[in-house]
Amino acid sequence: MAHRIPISRIKSEIQITTARSSGPGGQHVNKTETKVILRFNVEKSLSLSETEKKLILEKLRNQLTSEGELIITSESHRSQLKNKEMAFKKLDRMLSKAFIVPKPRKKTNPSKSSIEKRLKTKKQQSEKKKWRQKP
């Protein structure tokens, strides 16, 4: 069961800031703020339940700041609007990834033929090395 948090539910708690993009681009880069930075504080969120917060904090702990804030940046496009859309898509992907429950692994035994094949190759290898030894 994959749980999803719609962005519209938490949109009021997301802070959006803009900055100048890095890298080459000439005059355009020097005068426009196309980089978009989204900040979402998971710990202080009122829209999320405690279990949702716990799951996000646990699964995305490497992407969170020490205050429990999730920071997402996008500066790949020259348009601020496209970067904003990309940042929200990134946020949506990250939040949906946090709720994916991995399928439990089923333990299996090796087949008889694979065991035989392994033993046969081991035997061949030992024979090969035995012939290289000095008598």
C-alpha positions as a Markdown table, in Angstrom:
| # | Residue | x | y | z |
|---|---|---|---|---|
| 1 | Met | 0.0 | 0.0 | 0.0 |
| 2 | Ala | 1.7 | 3.2 | -1.2 |
| 3 | His | 0.6 | 6.3 | 0.8 |
| 4 | Arg | 0.7 | 9.7 | -0.9 |
| 5 | Ile | 0.6 | 13.2 | 0.4 |
| 6 | Pro | -0.9 | 15.6 | -2.0 |
| 7 | Ile | 1.2 | 18.8 | -2.4 |
| 8 | Ser | -1.9 | 20.9 | -2.2 |
| 9 | Arg | -2.3 | 19.7 | 1.5 |
| 10 | Ile | 1.1 | 21.1 | 2.5 |
| 11 | Lys | 1.4 | 24.0 | 0.0 |
| 12 | Ser | 0.6 | 26.6 | 2.7 |
| 13 | Glu | 3.6 | 25.4 | 4.8 |
| 14 | Ile | 6.1 | 25.5 | 2.0 |
| 15 | Gln | 8.3 | 28.6 | 1.8 |
| 16 | Ile | 9.4 | 29.5 | -1.7 |
| 17 | Thr | 12.5 | 31.7 | -2.3 |
| 18 | Thr | 14.4 | 32.6 | -5.4 |
| 19 | Ala | 18.1 | 33.3 | -6.1 |
| 20 | Arg | 20.4 | 33.9 | -8.9 |
| 21 | Ser | 21.4 | 30.7 | -10.7 |
| 22 | Ser | 25.1 | 29.6 | -10.8 |
| 23 | Gly | 27.1 | 28.7 | -13.8 |
| 24 | Pro | 27.5 | 30.2 | -17.3 |
| 25 | Gly | 24.8 | 32.1 | -19.1 |
| 26 | Gly | 26.1 | 35.7 | -19.7 |
| 27 | Gln | 24.1 | 38.8 | -18.9 |
| 28 | His | 20.8 | 36.9 | -18.3 |
| 29 | Val | 22.2 | 35.0 | -15.3 |
| 30 | Asn | 23.6 | 38.1 | -13.7 |
| 31 | Lys | 20.3 | 40.0 | -13.6 |
| 32 | Thr | 17.5 | 37.4 | -13.1 |
| 33 | Glu | 16.6 | 35.1 | -10.2 |
| 34 | Thr | 15.7 | 31.8 | -11.8 |
| 35 | Lys | 16.8 | 29.4 | -9.1 |
| 36 | Val | 13.9 | 28.3 | -6.9 |
| 37 | Ile | 14.4 | 27.1 | -3.3 |
| 38 | Leu | 11.6 | 25.2 | -1.5 |
| 39 | Arg | 11.7 | 24.9 | 2.3 |
| 40 | Phe | 9.3 | 22.5 | 4.1 |
| 41 | Asn | 9.7 | 22.0 | 7.8 |
| 42 | Val | 8.5 | 18.4 | 8.4 |
| 43 | Glu | 8.8 | 18.6 | 12.2 |
| 44 | Lys | 6.7 | 21.8 | 12.6 |
| 45 | Ser | 4.1 | 20.8 | 10.0 |
| 46 | Leu | 0.5 | 21.0 | 11.0 |
| 47 | Ser | -0.9 | 19.2 | 7.9 |
| 48 | Leu | 0.9 | 15.9 | 8.6 |
| 49 | Ser | 0.0 | 13.3 | 11.1 |
| 50 | Glu | 2.5 | 12.1 | 13.6 |
| 51 | Thr | 3.0 | 8.8 | 11.8 |
| 52 | Glu | 3.6 | 10.6 | 8.5 |
| 53 | Lys | 6.1 | 12.9 | 10.1 |
| 54 | Lys | 7.9 | 10.0 | 11.7 |
| 55 | Leu | 8.1 | 8.1 | 8.4 |
| 56 | Ile | 9.4 | 11.1 | 6.5 |
| 57 | Leu | 11.9 | 12.0 | 9.2 |
| 58 | Glu | 13.1 | 8.4 | 9.2 |
| 59 | Lys | 13.3 | 7.8 | 5.5 |
| 60 | Leu | 14.6 | 11.2 | 4.4 |
| 61 | Arg | 16.9 | 11.9 | 7.3 |
| 62 | Asn | 19.9 | 12.4 | 5.0 |
| 63 | Gln | 18.1 | 15.2 | 3.1 |
| 64 | Leu | 16.8 | 17.0 | 6.2 |
| 65 | Thr | 18.6 | 19.8 | 8.1 |
| 66 | Ser | 19.1 | 19.5 | 11.9 |
| 67 | Glu | 15.9 | 21.5 | 12.4 |
| 68 | Gly | 13.9 | 18.9 | 10.4 |
| 69 | Glu | 13.6 | 21.1 | 7.3 |
| 70 | Leu | 13.5 | 19.7 | 3.8 |
| 71 | Ile | 15.3 | 22.0 | 1.3 |
| 72 | Ile | 14.8 | 21.4 | -2.4 |
| 73 | Thr | 16.5 | 23.5 | -5.1 |
| 74 | Ser | 16.0 | 23.7 | -8.9 |
| 75 | Glu | 18.1 | 25.7 | -11.3 |
| 76 | Ser | 18.3 | 23.6 | -14.4 |
| 77 | His | 15.9 | 25.8 | -16.5 |
| 78 | Arg | 16.3 | 29.4 | -17.5 |
| 79 | Ser | 12.7 | 30.1 | -16.5 |
| 80 | Gln | 11.8 | 30.6 | -12.9 |
| 81 | Leu | 8.3 | 29.1 | -13.5 |
| 82 | Lys | 9.8 | 25.9 | -15.0 |
| 83 | Asn | 12.2 | 25.7 | -12.0 |
| 84 | Lys | 9.3 | 26.1 | -9.6 |
| 85 | Glu | 7.4 | 23.3 | -11.3 |
| 86 | Met | 10.5 | 21.1 | -11.2 |
| 87 | Ala | 11.1 | 21.8 | -7.5 |
| 88 | Phe | 7.5 | 20.8 | -6.7 |
| 89 | Lys | 7.9 | 17.6 | -8.8 |
| 90 | Lys | 11.1 | 16.8 | -6.8 |
| 91 | Leu | 9.3 | 17.4 | -3.5 |
| 92 | Asp | 6.4 | 15.2 | -4.6 |
| 93 | Arg | 8.8 | 12.4 | -5.7 |
| 94 | Met | 10.7 | 12.6 | -2.4 |
| 95 | Leu | 7.6 | 12.5 | -0.3 |
| 96 | Ser | 6.1 | 9.6 | -2.2 |
| 97 | Lys | 9.5 | 7.7 | -2.0 |
| 98 | Ala | 9.3 | 8.1 | 1.8 |
| 99 | Phe | 6.1 | 6.0 | 2.0 |
| 100 | Ile | 7.2 | 3.1 | -0.2 |
| 101 | Val | 7.3 | -0.1 | 1.9 |
| 102 | Pro | 9.8 | -2.5 | 0.4 |
| 103 | Lys | 8.5 | -6.0 | -0.4 |
| 104 | Pro | 9.8 | -8.6 | 2.1 |
| 105 | Arg | 12.5 | -10.9 | 0.7 |
| 106 | Lys | 11.6 | -14.5 | 0.4 |
| 107 | Lys | 14.4 | -16.9 | 1.4 |
| 108 | Thr | 15.3 | -19.4 | -1.3 |
| 109 | Asn | 17.6 | -22.4 | -1.4 |
| 110 | Pro | 20.0 | -23.0 | -4.3 |
| 111 | Ser | 18.8 | -25.6 | -6.9 |
| 112 | Lys | 20.5 | -29.0 | -7.1 |
| 113 | Ser | 22.0 | -28.2 | -10.5 |
| 114 | Ser | 23.5 | -24.9 | -9.3 |
| 115 | Ile | 25.1 | -26.7 | -6.3 |
| 116 | Glu | 26.5 | -29.4 | -8.6 |
| 117 | Lys | 27.8 | -26.8 | -11.1 |
| 118 | Arg | 29.6 | -24.9 | -8.3 |
| 119 | Leu | 31.2 | -28.1 | -7.0 |
| 120 | Lys | 32.2 | -29.2 | -10.5 |
| 121 | Thr | 33.9 | -25.8 | -11.2 |
| 122 | Lys | 35.7 | -26.0 | -7.8 |
| 123 | Lys | 36.9 | -29.5 | -8.6 |
| 124 | Gln | 38.2 | -28.3 | -12.1 |
| 125 | Gln | 40.0 | -25.4 | -10.5 |
| 126 | Ser | 41.7 | -27.6 | -7.9 |
| 127 | Glu | 42.8 | -30.0 | -10.6 |
| 128 | Lys | 44.2 | -27.2 | -12.7 |
| 129 | Lys | 46.2 | -25.9 | -9.7 |
| 130 | Lys | 47.3 | -29.5 | -8.8 |
| 131 | Trp | 48.9 | -29.9 | -12.3 |
| 132 | Arg | 50.9 | -26.6 | -11.8 |
| 133 | Gln | 52.6 | -27.9 | -8.6 |
| 134 | Lys | 56.0 | -29.3 | -8.7 |
| 135 | Pro | 56.2 | -33.1 | -8.1 |
